[in-house]
Amino acid sequence: MSMKITDWAVEDRPREKLVTKGTASLSDAELLGILISSGTKNKSAVDLGRELLAMANNNLNHLGKLSVAELKKIRGIGPARAVTIAAALELGRRRKLSDTEDLFQIRSSKDVADIFQPIMSDLLHEEFWILFLNRSNRIINRMKLSQGGISGTVTDVRIVMKKAVECLASGIIVCHNHPSGNLNPSESDTKITKKIRDAGELMDIQLLDHLIITDKDYYSFADNGLI
């Protein structure tokens, strides 16, 4: 039978440890234990945290992909705890995303990937996003254009150009994800890239890049000489 957290030495309890030693001193299981708040008769909150991590192969990115229903499969994780964990993981994702919000200058495909991987890497469906840039390649705005299924999403070139004109953008970068993990552009990816590029040329709005995002890597059309 596992010891309850209240039976631990004070300095080893997750909450007290966080206060006295800082967040970095806690393991992933201990941080999850704080979110879970309390354990069950036979398990501490940290034990439950370890079980959650084991379900996700000890990978927080994988844990972030689990639905509330999947989190509830752990005995001792009810609806409220599952929602709390899902909300905390989403806050972490948004915090990482907010670090890129200050209209900074895009200098490379990695800058773009750093913006979009926190948004897309955990998704089980495809999404298509646009970055709008000024003449200095600084971000004016960003938007999600469309959302689809596991294997595709619909992209309307007219809406891309309309939004670019509304933002007074001089350049755009488009980005979508492949939930399958396959980095290779499909024939439809190549066709839509050409359509957006050609439409932009007519309106003096340059398509600077098109990125494909997976959970571990990205593919850049520009880096591969396809734009």
N, C-alpha and C positions, 0 to 999 in steps of 0.2 A: 504494500500500500504506500502511495506517495505521501510525503509530508505536505501539510498545508503550508502555504506561504507564511501564515501567521506563526508557524512553528520555527521558521528560519531565524537565524541571527538577524537583527535589525538591519545591519549593513549589507546583508545579502538579499533583502526584499527589493523587488524591482522598483517600486515607487521611491523608497528611501535611497536606493542606490542611484537613481536618476537625479534626485535632489542633491546628494552629497558628492557624486562623482561625475555627473553630466550624462547626457543622452548617449554619447559615444561609448560609454563603458558597458552598456547593456547589449546583450545578444539579441538577435532577431526574435527568438522565442520569448525572451523577457519583455521586449517591447510589445509583442502580441499579447503577452500575459496581462500587461497593464490595460490594454484595450478590452480584453475579455473580462477584467475586473475581479472575478472570483472563480474558483474552481468548483468541482463537484465533490461528492463524498469521497471518491477514490482518486481524484486527480487534482493537482494544483492548476492554477491558470496557466503557469508556464508549461506544464505538461500538455495542456490543450494546445498551447502555442506550438510546441514541438510536433504535435500530431498534424496541425495545419501545415506546417512547413514540410513535413514528410509527404503529405498529400501532393504538394507542389514540387517535389524533388528538391527541397531545400533551396528553392529559387524564388525570390520575391517577385520577379517579373511573371513567373508562372502563377504565383499566388494571386497577383493582380488580375489575371485572366479568368479566375474562377467566379462563377455566378454565386449569388446568395444561396440558391438551392444546393449547389455543390458544397459550399462551406458548411451548410447545415447537416451534411452527412456525417460530420464528426460528432460523436455522442458528447453532449455537453455544450454544443454550439447551437443555440436556438435562433429564432428569427432576429431578435434584438441584437445579439452578439454578432451574428453574420452581417447585419446591416452596418453595425459600427465598424467592423473590420473593412468592409467594402468601401465605406466612406473615408476611412483613414488612408487607405491605399490610393483612392482617387485624389485626396488632398495632396498626398506626396507627389503624384503625377502632375497635378496643377502647379504645385510649388516649383517643380523643375521647369515647367513650361513658362511660368511667370518670370524666371530669370532671363528669358530671351525677349521679353516684351519691350524693352527700351529701344526704340527705333534705331537699332544699330545697323552698321553697314554690312551688307553681304559681300564677303570676299572669296568664298569658296563653296563648293557643294557641301562640305562638312558643316558650315554655318547653317545651311538649310536643313540638313539632316538633324542637327542638334535641336532645331525648333520643332520638327515634325515627329521625330521618333517618340518623344513623350506622349504625343497625341495618338499615334497610330500603332505603336509596336504591340499593344495588348489587344487590338481589335480582332474580332472573329469575322468581320465583314469589311468590304472595301469602302473607302471614302476618298473623295477627290477634293483637294484644297488648293487655294491660290494665295501667293504672296504678291502684293502690289508694291512696287519700288519707285522711288524718284530717280532723277538723273544721276545722283550720287550712289545709287544702289542701296539707299537706306529704306527701311520698311515703312510704308505709309499705312498699310492695313493688311489684314489677312481674312480669309473667309472659307468656310466649307461650302463647296459648290453642290456636291451631291453625295448620297450614301446609297450603297447597293447591297448585294448579297455576298456570298462567299467568293464568287469568281468574277465579279464585275460590277461596274457602276456606270450610269449614263452621264455623259459630259456634253453639255450644249455649248458649242463655241460662241454662239451669239451672246449668251449670258456672260461668258468669260470676258468678251470684249466690252459689253455694256458696263459691267462692274469696273473694268479697268479705266474706261472713260470717266465714269462717275468719280473715281478716286484720283483722276488726273495723273495716272501712272505713266511713267515713261518705259517701264519694263515690268515683266511678270515672271514668276517662277511657279510652275504647277507641280503638284506632288500627289501621289496616291500610294496606297499600300497593297501588298500581296499577302493576305493572311496565310497562304500556303507556305510562305517562306522562300518561294522561288524568286530569285532576283532578275531573271531574264525577262526583258520586255516582250509582251505578246505582239502579234500583228496589229491588234486593235490599239495597243499602247503607241506603237509607232505611227499609225494612221492619225490618231487624235493629236499627237505631237506635231505632225506636219500641218494639220488643219489649223491648229492654234498659231503656229509660227507664220503660216501664209496669211491668216487673217490679221495678225499683228503687223505684218509688213505693210499691209494696205492702210493701216491706221497709225503708223509710226509708233507702234508699241512693241517693243522687242521681247520675244520669248527667250529668256536667258538660260533656262534649264528646265528639265522635267526629271523629278526624282521618283524612284520606286523604293518604298520603305518596307523592310521586314523587321522582325523582332530583334535581329542581331546585326543587320547590315543595311546598306542602301546601294542603289544603282543610279548613276547620273548620266543622262543622255549627253550633256555637254562634255563631261570628262571623257566620254567614249566617242566623241567626234560626231554625234548624231544630230546636232543642232547647228 
